[in-house]
Amino acid sequence: MSLEIAELFRRLTHGVYVIGVAGPEKPNAFTAAWVMQVSFKPLMVAISINPGHSSYRLLKESGCFSVNVLAHDQFDLALHYGQPSSVDKLAGRAWHPSEHGVPMIDSAIAQFECTFEDECTAGDHRVVVGRVVSGKLLRPDAVPMIYRDTGDVDGAAMFFPDRFDQQP
Ligand SMILES: Cc1cc2nc3c(=O)[nH]c(=O)nc-3n(C[C@H](O)[C@H](O)[C@H](O)COP(=O)(O)O)c2cc1C
């Protein structure tokens, strides 16, 4: 593990989001930082997801996902949705289903609803591209959370190699 390389990668600026998904049996949501706009025409965003997450299977089943933007003071939500789905993360939380049935988090500052468009493998993750079919700005004055400010809450530092030439 290299803290130096982890610190280097923290200079790639990301926000913090809750991605909503829904399979036939149950909806779910997980925290993600690797999210970006990738097209204007049509409007598209990409997320990078570990295919081992239960949310990946649900996303593929539903063919749809939501992107919910967290505010800088919603660290508790980033932690909550970063838990594995053995916990029912949506139980008792304020959310509603989108037109396509994926969870939209009511306390988010902005929301996007996306339909599955494409995906490709990126090392140990899958990059999923979604077409943005709807969206809402809920709190225009709120300041978005910055991933770098969450410290190592996701335990990412341990995944960085000591040196660049030590990668598979
Ligand atoms: C701040 C933060 C950022 C994260 N970013 C991502 C990400 O971009 N992609 C990803 O696959 N997992 C990411 N995770 C990890 C998942 O949220 C976590 O593994 C979660 O348990 C997966 O949920 P699931 O098991 O319900 O699918 C992040 C976690 C945190 C706390």
The ligand as a Gaussian input file, in Angstrom:
#p B3LYP/6-31G(d) Opt

LIG

0 1
 C      -16.894000       7.713000      -0.381000
 C      -17.085000       6.367000      -1.079000
 C      -16.903000       6.274000      -2.466000
 C      -17.091000       5.049000      -3.134000
 N      -16.968000       4.995000      -4.506000
 C      -17.246000       3.842000      -5.171000
 C      -17.228000       3.813000      -6.599000
 O      -17.022000       4.823000      -7.286000
 N      -17.477000       2.612000      -7.208000
 C      -17.746000       1.472000      -6.499000
 O      -17.959000       0.404000      -7.119000
 N      -17.787000       1.469000      -5.128000
 C      -17.560000       2.628000      -4.460000
 N      -17.618000       2.667000      -3.085000
 C      -17.851000       1.418000      -2.350000
 C      -19.320000       1.007000      -2.270000
 O      -20.159000       2.072000      -1.860000
 C      -19.473000      -0.136000      -1.249000
 O      -18.631000      -1.210000      -1.600000
 C      -20.896000      -0.638000      -1.069000
 O      -20.912000      -1.552000       0.011000
 C      -21.481000      -1.324000      -2.288000
 O      -22.844000      -1.518000      -2.023000
 P      -23.697000      -2.840000      -2.381000
 O      -23.003000      -4.016000      -1.741000
 O      -25.034000      -2.562000      -1.748000
 O      -23.768000      -2.949000      -3.868000
 C      -17.446000       3.882000      -2.393000
 C      -17.625000       3.974000      -1.003000
 C      -17.457000       5.208000      -0.355000
 C      -17.690000       5.278000       1.146000

